[in-house]
């Protein structure tokens, strides 16, 4: 798999919003970002991802995915238009949620 990187803002559960990137790697995704408080890195194997869906939060489209045993993660694109649809399809495929 070719490593792909996307500029995103992400938040886990009720935690702070982090601005950084989402990286699709072999066997896992990695979220890196910085909130006003600190840097965060979150690595998740694809087989730990649950349902991948869309929601409208704060007036805009947001990608949501469940993580087995953890709070859901919200992803907002800081990248080109349409990237959330691409990520939705790719995460569903990689996690086996198709």
C-alpha positions as a Markdown table, in Angstrom:
| # | Residue | x | y | z |
|---|---|---|---|---|
| 1 | Unk | 0.0 | 0.0 | 0.0 |
| 2 | Unk | 1.2 | 3.5 | -0.8 |
| 3 | Unk | 1.4 | 5.7 | 2.2 |
| 4 | Unk | -1.1 | 8.5 | 2.0 |
| 5 | Unk | -1.3 | 11.6 | 4.1 |
| 6 | Unk | -4.2 | 14.0 | 4.6 |
| 7 | Unk | -4.4 | 17.4 | 6.4 |
| 8 | Unk | -7.1 | 17.1 | 9.0 |
| 9 | Unk | -8.5 | 18.3 | 12.3 |
| 10 | Unk | -9.4 | 15.5 | 14.6 |
| 11 | Unk | -10.9 | 14.9 | 18.0 |
| 12 | Unk | -11.4 | 11.8 | 20.1 |
| 13 | Unk | -14.5 | 11.8 | 22.2 |
| 14 | Unk | -14.8 | 15.0 | 24.2 |
| 15 | Unk | -11.1 | 15.7 | 24.1 |
| 16 | Unk | -9.4 | 18.7 | 22.5 |
| 17 | Unk | -9.4 | 19.3 | 18.7 |
| 18 | Unk | -6.0 | 18.5 | 17.2 |
| 19 | Unk | -4.8 | 20.0 | 13.9 |
| 20 | Unk | -2.4 | 17.9 | 11.9 |
| 21 | Unk | -2.5 | 14.9 | 9.7 |
| 22 | Unk | -4.0 | 11.5 | 9.1 |
| 23 | Unk | -1.7 | 8.9 | 7.5 |
| 24 | Unk | -2.9 | 5.7 | 6.0 |
| 25 | Unk | -0.1 | 3.1 | 6.4 |
| 26 | Unk | 0.2 | -0.7 | 5.9 |
| 27 | Unk | -2.0 | -2.2 | 8.6 |
| 28 | Unk | -2.8 | 1.0 | 10.5 |
| 29 | Unk | -3.7 | 4.6 | 10.4 |
| 30 | Unk | -1.9 | 7.3 | 12.3 |
| 31 | Unk | -3.2 | 10.6 | 13.6 |
| 32 | Unk | -0.8 | 13.3 | 14.5 |
| 33 | Unk | -1.7 | 16.7 | 15.7 |
| 34 | Unk | -1.4 | 19.6 | 18.1 |
| 35 | Unk | -4.1 | 21.2 | 20.3 |
| 36 | Unk | -3.6 | 24.3 | 22.3 |
| 37 | Unk | -2.3 | 22.1 | 25.1 |
| 38 | Unk | 0.0 | 19.5 | 23.6 |
| 39 | Unk | 1.0 | 17.2 | 20.7 |
| 40 | Unk | -0.9 | 14.0 | 20.2 |
| 41 | Unk | -0.2 | 10.9 | 18.2 |
| 42 | Unk | -2.7 | 8.1 | 17.9 |
| 43 | Unk | -2.0 | 4.9 | 16.0 |
| 44 | Unk | -4.9 | 2.5 | 15.3 |
| 45 | Unk | -4.8 | -0.9 | 13.5 |
| 46 | Unk | -7.5 | -1.0 | 10.9 |
| 47 | Unk | -9.0 | -4.1 | 12.5 |
| 48 | Unk | -9.8 | -2.0 | 15.6 |
| 49 | Unk | -12.0 | 0.4 | 13.6 |
| 50 | Unk | -15.7 | 0.0 | 13.9 |
| 51 | Unk | -18.4 | 1.7 | 11.9 |
| 52 | Unk | -17.3 | 4.6 | 9.6 |
| 53 | Unk | -20.0 | 7.2 | 8.9 |
| 54 | Unk | -20.8 | 10.9 | 8.3 |
| 55 | Unk | -22.5 | 13.4 | 10.6 |
| 56 | Unk | -23.2 | 17.1 | 10.4 |
| 57 | Unk | -21.5 | 18.8 | 13.3 |
| 58 | Unk | -21.2 | 22.5 | 13.8 |
| 59 | Unk | -22.8 | 23.0 | 10.4 |
| 60 | Unk | -20.4 | 21.0 | 8.4 |
| 61 | Unk | -19.8 | 17.4 | 7.3 |
| 62 | Unk | -17.6 | 15.4 | 9.6 |
| 63 | Unk | -16.3 | 11.8 | 9.2 |
| 64 | Unk | -16.8 | 9.7 | 12.3 |
| 65 | Unk | -15.4 | 6.3 | 13.1 |
| 66 | Unk | -15.8 | 4.1 | 16.1 |
| 67 | Unk | -12.7 | 2.5 | 17.7 |
| 68 | Unk | -13.2 | -0.7 | 19.6 |
| 69 | Unk | -13.2 | 0.0 | 23.3 |
| 70 | Unk | -12.6 | 3.8 | 22.9 |
| 71 | Unk | -14.4 | 7.0 | 22.2 |
| 72 | Unk | -15.3 | 7.7 | 18.6 |
| 73 | Unk | -13.0 | 9.9 | 16.5 |
| 74 | Unk | -14.2 | 12.9 | 14.5 |
| 75 | Unk | -12.3 | 13.9 | 11.4 |
| 76 | Unk | -12.7 | 17.3 | 9.6 |
| 77 | Unk | -10.8 | 17.9 | 6.4 |
| 78 | Unk | -8.3 | 20.7 | 6.0 |
| 79 | Unk | -7.3 | 19.4 | 2.6 |
| 80 | Unk | -8.9 | 19.5 | -0.8 |
| 81 | Unk | -12.7 | 19.2 | -1.3 |
| 82 | Unk | -14.1 | 15.7 | -1.4 |
| 83 | Unk | -11.4 | 14.2 | 0.7 |
| 84 | Unk | -13.9 | 13.0 | 3.4 |
| 85 | Unk | -15.7 | 10.9 | 0.9 |
| 86 | Unk | -12.4 | 9.3 | -0.2 |
| 87 | Unk | -11.4 | 8.7 | 3.4 |
| 88 | Unk | -14.8 | 7.2 | 4.2 |
| 89 | Unk | -14.6 | 4.7 | 1.4 |
| 90 | Unk | -10.9 | 3.8 | 2.1 |
| 91 | Unk | -11.4 | 3.4 | 5.9 |
| 92 | Unk | -14.5 | 1.2 | 5.3 |
| 93 | Unk | -12.5 | -1.0 | 2.9 |
| 94 | Unk | -9.4 | -1.2 | 5.1 |
| 95 | Unk | -11.4 | -2.0 | 8.3 |
| 96 | Unk | -13.6 | -4.6 | 6.6 |
| 97 | Unk | -16.7 | -2.5 | 7.2 |
| 98 | Unk | -17.9 | -2.6 | 3.5 |
